[in-house]
């Protein structure tokens, strides 16, 4: 049993002033909090001992800072503001426009909202429920709605004006959450009747930027200034270190600290004359800012030491075999309802006998279409993997991506792939059936040991009373799924 409260503090759009962060950290220090974490959705996570819960809460109320205790009802607004100027610049979207939009939100959203520049790939486009993506037309945005607890996207047939994003978000939230309009047709009807005062026709369809993860750590020049990215391998930032960072921001007239979707920090606007001061702080707290790229391209769910340990083990394995992972983003989920941005996903699940008795944990490896982490079409590479075989299966999935890249380059160059015929002969597909709730697969080549169904019994010949061995979902709810069989 935990002896602490998990506190979440939202920083809207991933922007926080040094003064506000310092005040929160001061309250945390008084509550004996020594370190904090940051989440995938621009949240600060604090672990406050039970005995300090009440004084911590009162002190936060004095600061007028909203926070949640052991809950995540308000999952925050994510934006690509952090990428502006340092990773992306040149179109109509500026830091000022982001801030103007964020300032129009006068309520606390309960739906996940993403506000993204289409020309960047550092922040996710579709991990929110309401996803606003900048169009080529200045101050107008594409809108894609993802129904809660689903992977389905519904698009608005027009463009939304910047100043109406907050109003549109609140209207959709009221109807989706309060009036429970969660079917595809209901959401389509909502969008058809969206009360927007200013809208524009869609002249060109959305073409998101091709995914390339920028190196988001260390000192880097942009224009005449420098930005500093700080990543922590164990995800924890000491309160003392962050307090020092906040004070240095104030001393050097830096007005904001940015949170990234990769649980790190970026500080923009460092003057070259002040760079040595920042370097000294990093040295004082022994902060390394040059990690390998194959460690930085991971997204794991918040508050999960299990996922963090698995990531560390897999990164060590990648190092040992010198595996190329450029262009990929890996994700780890140990809980079914978490939203993680990844081109290759590892999901841990547990078999339970009669949905009561836990048996053992296995892993599924899936990937998005074209290995684009913003893709919503998921394919399974391998399922039901034991931990001892996970490293090898993941390596094979990465090689599949590298082979795909090489093949595309061969096509682009107009060359003949001598191995194509052999590869096509070695790859086949088969139809299996998947539980939509826990993703358990029924494959007649394996049968179902827990339900005493022998090998060779087709899904169609199963009894109508058949249920998922993991979560007891009925047979009629299973979905057909085409899986690749690698015969090499």
VEXRO-710650 format. One line per field, with one value per residue (C-alpha): x, z, y; residue number from 0; residue in one letter. Coordinates in Angstrom, 3 decimals, always signed. Last residue first. Layout:
BEGIN
xx c(X  ...)
zz c(Z  ...)
yy c(Y  ...)
num c(NUM  ...)
residuo c(A  ...)
END
This chain:
BEGIN
xx c(+11.907  +8.214  +7.045  +3.315  +1.474  -1.776  -5.232  -7.712  -11.392  -13.047  -14.481  -17.749  -19.922  -17.619  -18.448  -15.885  -14.757  -11.678  -8.727  -10.189  -12.439  -15.889  -17.489  -21.258  -21.891  -19.817  -16.701  -17.041  -16.679  -13.435  -11.926  -10.983  -7.532  -5.760  -7.938  -10.420  -10.209  -11.268  -7.905  -5.988  -7.531  -6.627  -3.096  -3.422  -7.063  -5.895  -7.933  -6.084  -6.336  -6.662  -8.017  -11.325  -11.638  -10.971  -9.180  -9.950  -7.350  -7.013  -3.741  -0.979  +2.104  +5.672  +8.494  +7.467  +7.319  +10.825  +12.282  +10.703  +11.902  +15.506  +16.868  +15.322  +15.518  +16.510  +14.377  +16.046  +12.738  +12.014  +15.379  +14.787  +11.404  +13.004  +15.685  +13.057  +10.973  +14.048  +14.793  +11.200  +11.277  +14.649  +13.009  +10.336  +13.015  +14.832  +11.556  +11.074  +14.619  +14.314  +10.887  +11.943  +12.830  +9.770  +7.335  +5.538  +1.751  +1.629  +3.893  +3.943  +0.434  -0.891  -2.342  -3.990  -4.049  -0.815  +0.849  +3.710  +4.477  +5.749  +4.281  +0.996  +1.512  +3.332  +2.381  +4.329  +2.332  +3.794  +3.026  +2.459  +1.595  -1.318  -3.548  -6.622  -9.868  -10.873  -11.698  -7.917  -6.188  -3.593  -1.710  -0.893  +2.189  +1.987  +5.046  +4.358  +6.386  +5.601  +4.811  +2.709  +1.212  -2.400  -3.077  -6.220  -4.696  -2.053  +1.473  +2.126  +5.542  +6.238  +9.050  +9.663  +11.459  +13.304  +16.766  +16.640  +19.852  +20.820  +24.365  +23.802  +24.895  +23.435  +20.022  +20.197  +20.987  +18.028  +15.815  +16.800  +16.270  +12.863  +11.772  +12.798  +10.803  +7.745  +7.776  +8.473  +5.224  +4.070  +3.323  +3.191  +6.312  +7.527  +10.910  +13.139  +15.643  +17.449  +18.287  +19.614  +22.349  +22.453  +24.394  +22.969  +24.423  +23.385  +25.934  +24.067  +26.847  +27.949  +24.512  +24.433  +27.877  +26.787  +23.839  +26.093  +28.518  +25.717  +25.041  +27.085  +25.574  +22.115  +19.705  +16.372  +14.801  +14.758  +13.621  +12.549  +12.044  +9.118  +9.172  +6.097  +8.186  +7.839  +8.884  +10.294  +9.338  +10.371  +14.133  +15.545  +18.980  +18.390  +14.820  +15.888  +18.732  +16.248  +14.054  +17.025  +18.188  +14.704  +14.743  +18.013  +16.768  +13.516  +15.461  +14.297  +13.178  +12.530  +15.076  +17.121  +16.671  +16.434  +17.405  +17.299  +19.023  +18.327  +20.870  +20.591  +21.818  +19.702  +19.181  +22.144  +21.939  +23.006  +21.944  +18.911  +16.091  +17.730  +14.919  +12.601  +11.777  +8.204  +7.052  +5.141  +1.374  -0.416  -3.898  -6.125  -5.919  -8.607  -10.577  -13.264  -13.034  -14.837  -15.854  -18.950  -18.706  -21.683  -20.851  -23.909  -22.033  -19.515  -22.206  -23.777  -20.415  -20.080  -23.501  -22.697  -19.483  -21.111  -19.979  -22.685  -22.799  -24.764  -22.246  -18.999  -19.492  -21.996  -20.370  -16.891  -17.863  -19.153  -16.134  -13.704  -15.549  -15.403  -11.686  -10.800  -12.862  -10.107  -7.901  -10.559  -11.699  -11.346  -14.189  -15.285  -14.637  -12.882  -13.863  -11.064  -11.549  -9.094  -11.566  -11.797  -12.923  -13.963  -11.109  -12.144  -10.019  -10.080  -8.016  -7.013  -7.217  -5.128  -3.158  -4.329  -1.725  -3.583  -2.508  -3.690  -6.394  -6.926  -9.856  -9.662  -5.895  -3.179  -3.787  -1.047  +1.814  +4.577  +8.078  +6.845  +6.668  +5.114  +1.492  +1.848  -0.161  -2.862  -3.860  -6.825  -7.529  -11.097  -11.787  -11.003  -10.585  -12.482  -11.453  -9.498  -8.965  -5.459  -4.294  -5.194  -3.338  -0.326  -0.102  -0.464  +2.378  +4.735  +4.235  +2.236  +2.372  +5.102  +8.901  +9.849  +10.244  +12.729  +13.988  +11.661  +8.486  +9.100  +8.021  +4.770  +3.757  +0.737  -0.829  -3.881  -4.350  -5.616  -8.257  -9.791  -6.373  -6.741  -4.663  -4.908  -5.429  -4.034  -5.138  -2.745  -4.275  -1.020  -3.031  -4.773  -1.377  -0.475  -3.751  -3.190  +0.373  -0.752  -3.411  -1.253  +1.833  +1.182  +0.194  +3.613  +3.480  +4.640  +4.660  +3.913  +4.219  +2.019  +2.834  +0.854  +3.497  +4.289  +6.975  +8.572  +9.377  +12.113  +12.741  +9.175  +9.324  +6.054  +8.001  +9.937  +6.672  +5.509  +8.818  +8.531  +5.119  +6.452  +9.502  +7.282  +5.157  +8.175  +9.936  +6.857  +5.291  +4.544  +3.656  +0.381  -1.223  +1.058  -1.082  -0.251  -0.733  -0.314  +0.164  -0.529  +1.887  +2.132  +1.293  +0.000)
zz c(-42.620  -42.459  -41.019  -40.562  -40.815  -38.935  -40.224  -37.445  -37.119  -34.079  -31.009  -29.646  -30.586  -28.639  -25.336  -23.198  -20.296  -19.406  -19.921  -21.237  -23.653  -23.724  -25.667  -25.154  -28.917  -28.968  -31.115  -34.672  -36.252  -34.349  -35.907  -33.718  -34.804  -31.456  -28.559  -26.600  -22.841  -21.971  -20.359  -23.081  -25.934  -29.436  -30.726  -34.530  -34.116  -33.038  -30.475  -29.618  -26.331  -27.007  -23.493  -24.437  -28.206  -27.954  -31.147  -33.820  -36.185  -39.982  -41.576  -43.508  -45.422  -45.750  -47.028  -50.682  -50.708  -49.245  -51.931  -54.673  -53.113  -52.578  -55.875  -55.266  -58.593  -58.557  -59.399  -56.712  -54.927  -55.059  -53.473  -50.814  -50.031  -49.712  -47.334  -45.139  -45.057  -44.210  -41.305  -40.088  -40.242  -38.500  -35.633  -35.385  -35.357  -32.497  -30.565  -30.986  -29.769  -26.682  -25.768  -25.682  -21.979  -21.147  -22.646  -25.777  -26.114  -29.323  -32.248  -34.961  -34.403  -36.607  -35.451  -37.649  -35.779  -37.206  -35.296  -34.264  -37.962  -38.346  -41.882  -40.198  -36.470  -34.700  -32.256  -29.841  -27.261  -23.935  -21.432  -17.689  -15.800  -14.073  -12.115  -10.681  -11.097  -14.738  -14.964  -14.977  -15.440  -18.107  -17.618  -20.018  -20.967  -24.074  -26.123  -28.828  -31.928  -33.652  -30.348  -28.546  -25.369  -24.215  -21.039  -20.891  -20.807  -18.068  -18.560  -21.623  -23.181  -26.223  -28.749  -31.244  -34.458  -37.066  -36.019  -34.114  -35.383  -33.098  -31.710  -30.212  -26.710  -26.983  -27.952  -24.982  -22.603  -24.058  -23.470  -19.804  -19.170  -20.885  -18.766  -15.593  -16.607  -17.467  -14.023  -12.327  -13.764  -12.717  -16.231  -19.232  -21.296  -24.310  -25.748  -28.338  -25.851  -25.022  -28.624  -29.089  -26.525  -23.549  -23.577  -20.927  -17.765  -14.564  -11.754  -9.507  -9.314  -12.869  -14.288  -12.248  -13.574  -17.173  -16.624  -15.316  -18.201  -20.698  -19.357  -21.908  -24.714  -23.652  -22.821  -24.591  -24.251  -21.348  -22.314  -19.759  -20.017  -19.666  -23.362  -24.246  -23.361  -20.536  -21.168  -18.612  -18.867  -18.308  -18.722  -17.263  -16.302  -12.539  -12.849  -14.915  -12.447  -9.566  -11.393  -12.197  -8.569  -7.409  -10.001  -8.590  -4.984  -5.926  -7.482  -10.935  -11.395  -14.763  -14.027  -17.118  -16.621  -19.596  -19.636  -22.861  -22.978  -25.546  -26.824  -28.348  -31.409  -33.839  -32.375  -30.611  -28.684  -25.160  -24.116  -24.929  -27.472  -30.370  -32.876  -33.457  -37.118  -38.027  -41.412  -40.944  -41.049  -44.413  -43.659  -46.696  -48.720  -49.228  -46.074  -45.950  -43.283  -40.002  -37.920  -35.715  -34.840  -33.330  -34.370  -36.034  -38.443  -35.694  -33.303  -36.049  -36.688  -32.946  -32.820  -35.887  -34.313  -30.982  -27.869  -27.243  -23.470  -22.630  -19.979  -21.463  -25.231  -25.269  -22.643  -23.940  -27.488  -26.395  -24.149  -26.949  -29.469  -27.076  -26.379  -30.080  -31.105  -30.988  -33.306  -36.029  -36.763  -40.269  -41.976  -42.391  -38.747  -38.568  -36.705  -35.388  -33.968  -31.501  -28.661  -24.922  -25.469  -29.082  -30.980  -32.523  -35.292  -35.884  -38.554  -37.557  -38.804  -37.662  -40.922  -43.651  -44.055  -41.311  -37.673  -35.943  -33.256  -31.666  -29.301  -27.616  -27.417  -28.612  -32.209  -33.154  -30.856  -30.044  -31.553  -35.119  -36.351  -39.501  -38.509  -35.467  -32.637  -30.088  -28.248  -25.865  -23.534  -22.282  -18.739  -19.626  -16.785  -17.748  -18.857  -21.892  -23.916  -22.456  -24.157  -27.560  -26.952  -25.636  -28.747  -30.957  -29.107  -29.552  -33.303  -35.965  -39.367  -40.801  -40.560  -37.392  -36.034  -33.757  -31.560  -32.670  -31.682  -30.427  -26.833  -28.100  -29.501  -27.223  -24.659  -22.695  -19.386  -18.208  -15.827  -14.115  -13.332  -9.750  -6.710  -5.563  -8.215  -8.381  -9.097  -7.883  -6.086  -4.102  -0.854  -2.163  -2.640  +0.989  +2.204  +0.176  +1.436  +5.039  +4.573  +2.808  +5.012  +7.040  +3.888  +2.315  -0.897  -4.150  -6.766  -10.483  -12.624  -15.709  -19.310  -20.847  -20.911  -17.258  -15.237  -12.108  -8.716  -6.108  -2.400  -1.134  +2.628  +2.680  +3.158  -0.001  -1.921  -0.839  -2.028  -5.268  -5.971  -5.372  -7.570  -10.386  -10.260  -10.238  -13.045  -15.257  -16.674  -20.258  -21.364  -22.988  -19.585  -16.754  -14.842  -11.279  -10.335  -6.758  -5.956  -2.243  -0.125  +1.978  -0.899  +0.000)
yy c(-17.057  -17.856  -14.533  -14.795  -11.485  -11.103  -10.201  -9.459  -10.273  -8.737  -10.488  -9.064  -12.065  -14.385  -12.694  -10.825  -13.016  -10.886  -13.228  -16.479  -14.527  -16.082  -18.941  -19.218  -19.227  -22.417  -22.332  -23.628  -20.173  -19.594  -22.695  -25.669  -26.877  -27.008  -28.117  -25.985  -26.616  -23.030  -22.250  -24.109  -22.165  -23.360  -22.763  -23.005  -21.970  -18.515  -16.586  -13.381  -11.429  -7.688  -6.891  -5.234  -5.732  -9.512  -10.540  -13.116  -14.583  -14.487  -15.496  -13.796  -14.848  -13.631  -15.856  -15.784  -12.007  -11.824  -14.077  -12.010  -8.763  -9.819  -8.530  -5.112  -3.299  +0.350  +3.375  +5.501  +6.065  +2.322  +1.489  +4.140  +2.605  -0.841  +0.473  +2.130  -1.055  -3.125  -0.776  -1.121  -4.921  -4.820  -2.927  -5.639  -8.316  -6.589  -6.395  -10.135  -10.775  -8.580  -10.009  -13.661  -13.850  -11.741  -14.238  -13.089  -13.445  -11.478  -10.601  -7.954  -6.694  -3.921  -0.630  +1.969  +5.300  +6.710  +9.546  +7.262  +6.658  +3.095  +2.958  +1.971  +1.763  -1.043  -3.752  -5.930  -7.892  -8.954  -11.713  -11.780  -14.938  -16.656  -14.321  -16.093  -14.185  -13.653  -17.368  -17.932  -14.611  -13.915  -10.684  -7.898  -5.902  -3.773  -2.915  -0.353  +0.464  +3.782  +5.432  +8.045  +6.556  +6.795  +4.804  +2.672  -0.835  -0.451  -1.832  +0.295  +0.877  +3.055  +3.200  +6.011  +5.158  +7.216  +6.023  +2.726  +1.092  -1.802  -1.943  -5.425  -4.409  -0.916  -2.278  -4.645  -1.796  +0.122  -2.925  -3.187  +0.529  +0.445  -2.512  -0.695  +2.392  +0.289  -1.321  +2.024  +3.337  +6.810  +8.029  +5.720  +5.229  +7.153  +6.271  +7.951  +9.408  +6.177  +5.290  +8.844  +8.260  +10.615  +13.874  +16.171  +14.621  +16.403  +16.107  +18.558  +21.156  +20.368  +21.151  +24.364  +25.341  +24.774  +27.064  +29.830  +29.277  +29.940  +33.397  +35.391  +33.311  +34.432  +31.623  +32.177  +28.756  +26.303  +22.801  +20.220  +16.460  +14.070  +13.125  +15.196  +18.277  +20.801  +24.394  +26.849  +30.493  +34.107  +34.026  +37.248  +35.870  +36.110  +34.817  +31.825  +31.196  +31.126  +28.617  +26.371  +26.434  +25.440  +22.642  +21.294  +21.398  +19.682  +16.823  +15.817  +12.215  +10.532  +7.771  +8.635  +12.368  +14.716  +18.406  +20.450  +23.834  +26.528  +29.016  +32.480  +34.367  +32.367  +28.933  +27.320  +24.048  +23.095  +19.585  +17.455  +17.431  +15.628  +15.936  +12.970  +12.584  +11.756  +12.997  +16.232  +15.951  +16.322  +17.625  +17.987  +21.170  +23.825  +23.069  +25.754  +28.438  +28.993  +32.001  +32.025  +28.344  +26.528  +22.924  +21.405  +19.127  +18.394  +17.212  +15.093  +13.408  +12.831  +11.167  +9.061  +7.788  +6.952  +8.799  +11.366  +10.863  +14.032  +15.060  +13.746  +14.057  +16.918  +19.123  +18.300  +19.252  +22.668  +23.265  +22.459  +24.639  +27.603  +27.054  +26.715  +29.739  +32.359  +30.292  +29.876  +26.310  +24.847  +22.968  +19.349  +18.468  +15.096  +11.924  +9.716  +6.222  +4.686  +4.344  +4.957  +8.552  +9.357  +10.928  +14.240  +15.740  +19.501  +21.261  +24.757  +28.328  +31.292  +31.554  +29.135  +26.360  +24.441  +24.104  +20.940  +20.881  +17.468  +16.980  +13.566  +13.845  +11.463  +12.576  +15.034  +14.061  +16.574  +16.426  +15.898  +19.497  +20.990  +20.333  +22.617  +21.143  +21.906  +18.715  +18.505  +15.576  +15.817  +16.965  +20.569  +23.081  +26.238  +29.738  +28.549  +31.753  +32.210  +29.003  +30.448  +33.718  +31.794  +29.627  +32.721  +34.456  +31.507  +31.761  +29.907  +31.635  +29.409  +29.798  +27.998  +24.488  +22.737  +25.620  +28.439  +26.577  +23.047  +23.788  +25.304  +21.904  +21.878  +19.559  +20.700  +18.918  +15.513  +16.929  +13.891  +12.453  +11.251  +10.366  +14.007  +16.658  +20.183  +23.738  +26.439  +29.424  +29.874  +29.835  +26.715  +25.078  +25.827  +24.306  +21.139  +20.709  +21.244  +18.530  +15.916  +16.145  +12.963  +11.105  +11.668  +13.765  +12.164  +14.910  +14.580  +17.720  +17.561  +18.479  +15.604  +12.858  +13.432  +15.184  +13.789  +15.270  +14.938  +15.568  +15.981  +16.569  +18.556  +21.804  +20.890  +20.524  +23.982  +25.441  +23.450  +24.968  +28.491  +27.822  +26.539  +29.669  +31.996  +30.102  +30.588  +27.447  +26.400  +22.857  +23.908  +24.401  +23.321  +20.845  +19.799  +16.151  +14.911  +11.220  +10.903  +8.901  +5.744  +3.434  +0.000)
num c(487  486  485  484  483  482  481  480  479  478  477  476  475  474  473  472  471  470  469  468  467  466  465  464  463  462  461  460  459  458  457  456  455  454  453  452  451  450  449  448  447  446  445  444  443  442  441  440  439  438  437  436  435  434  433  432  431  430  429  428  427  426  425  424  423  422  421  420  419  418  417  416  415  414  413  412  411  410  409  408  407  406  405  404  403  402  401  400  399  398  397  396  395  394  393  392  391  390  389  388  387  386  385  384  383  382  381  380  379  378  377  376  375  374  373  372  371  370  369  368  367  366  365  364  363  362  361  360  359  358  357  356  355  354  353  352  351  350  349  348  347  346  345  344  343  342  341  340  339  338  337  336  335  334  333  332  331  330  329  328  327  326  325  324  323  322  321  320  319  318  317  316  315  314  313  312  311  310  309  308  307  306  305  304  303  302  301  300  299  298  297  296  295  294  293  292  291  290  289  288  287  286  285  284  283  282  281  280  279  278  277  276  275  274  273  272  271  270  269  268  267  266  265  264  263  262  261  260  259  258  257  256  255  254  253  252  251  250  249  248  247  246  245  244  243  242  241  240  239  238  237  236  235  234  233  232  231  230  229  228  227  226  225  224  223  222  221  220  219  218  217  216  215  214  213  212  211  210  209  208  207  206  205  204  203  202  201  200  199  198  197  196  195  194  193  192  191  190  189  188  187  186  185  184  183  182  181  180  179  178  177  176  175  174  173  172  171  170  169  168  167  166  165  164  163  162  161  160  159  158  157  156  155  154  153  152  151  150  149  148  147  146  145  144  143  142  141  140  139  138  137  136  135  134  133  132  131  130  129  128  127  126  125  124  123  122  121  120  119  118  117  116  115  114  113  112  111  110  109  108  107  106  105  104  103  102  101  100  99  98  97  96  95  94  93  92  91  90  89  88  87  86  85  84  83  82  81  80  79  78  77  76  75  74  73  72  71  70  69  68  67  66  65  64  63  62  61  60  59  58  57  56  55  54  53  52  51  50  49  48  47  46  45  44  43  42  41  40  39  38  37  36  35  34  33  32  31  30  29  28  27  26  25  24  23  22  21  20  19  18  17  16  15  14  13  12  11  10  9  8  7  6  5  4  3  2  1  0)
residuo c(X  X  X  X  X  X  X  X  X  X  X  X  X  X  X  X  X  X  X  X  X  X  X  X  X  X  X  X  X  X  X  X  X  X  X  X  X  X  X  X  X  X  X  X  X  X  X  X  X  X  X  X  X  X  X  X  X  X  X  X  X  X  X  X  X  X  X  X  X  X  X  X  X  X  X  X  X  X  X  X  X  X  X  X  X  X  X  X  X  X  X  X  X  X  X  X  X  X  X  X  X  X  X  X  X  X  X  X  X  X  X  X  X  X  X  X  X  X  X  X  X  X  X  X  X  X  X  X  X  X  X  X  X  X  X  X  X  X  X  X  X  X  X  X  X  X  X  X  X  X  X  X  X  X  X  X  X  X  X  X  X  X  X  X  X  X  X  X  X  X  X  X  X  X  X  X  X  X  X  X  X  X  X  X  X  X  X  X  X  X  X  X  X  X  X  X  X  X  X  X  X  X  X  X  X  X  X  X  X  X  X  X  X  X  X  X  X  X  X  X  X  X  X  X  X  X  X  X  X  X  X  X  X  X  X  X  X  X  X  X  X  X  X  X  X  X  X  X  X  X  X  X  X  X  X  X  X  X  X  X  X  X  X  X  X  X  X  X  X  X  X  X  X  X  X  X  X  X  X  X  X  X  X  X  X  X  X  X  X  X  X  X  X  X  X  X  X  X  X  X  X  X  X  X  X  X  X  X  X  X  X  X  X  X  X  X  X  X  X  X  X  X  X  X  X  X  X  X  X  X  X  X  X  X  X  X  X  X  X  X  X  X  X  X  X  X  X  X  X  X  X  X  X  X  X  X  X  X  X  X  X  X  X  X  X  X  X  X  X  X  X  X  X  X  X  X  X  X  X  X  X  X  X  X  X  X  X  X  X  X  X  X  X  X  X  X  X  X  X  X  X  X  X  X  X  X  X  X  X  X  X  X  X  X  X  X  X  X  X  X  X  X  X  X  X  X  X  X  X  X  X  X  X  X  X  X  X  X  X  X  X  X  X  X  X  X  X  X  X  X  X  X  X  X  X  X  X  X  X  X  X  X  X  X  X  X  X  X  X  X  X  X  X  X  X  X  X  X  X  X  X  X  X  X  X  X  X  X)
END
